[in-house]
């Protein structure tokens, strides 16, 4: 069998389009829309969108505090040790740390002033 035919056969067997690589499970688990609430603030339902994860575990993350729509602004950040950390409040310098635990995403928001808020988010269909 020639190398091109073997490559197409292997790609079909893995159910991946040619040229596409799979993400590690520890990174791919973040993909999707997540809705949740914060422990402080009574802000109502908030949304975190992880719209893509590259084979080298770079995630595109967007935060929307007002609705389920994916906002125009997003960050590309690495998934390191099963954690995504990114700047989610430019005004205050706040950062969000996302970590998967069972079927939930645990979120920790912190500001340089010492303020901390915790959230539990669940993947949406």
Secondary structure, DSSP 8 states (H G I E B T S, - for coil): --HHHHHHHHHHHTT--TT-----HHHHTT-EEEEEEESSS----EEEEEEEE-TT-EEEEEEESS-SS--S--EEEEEETTEEEEEEETTTTEEEEEEEETTEEEEEEE-TTS-EEEEEEEE--
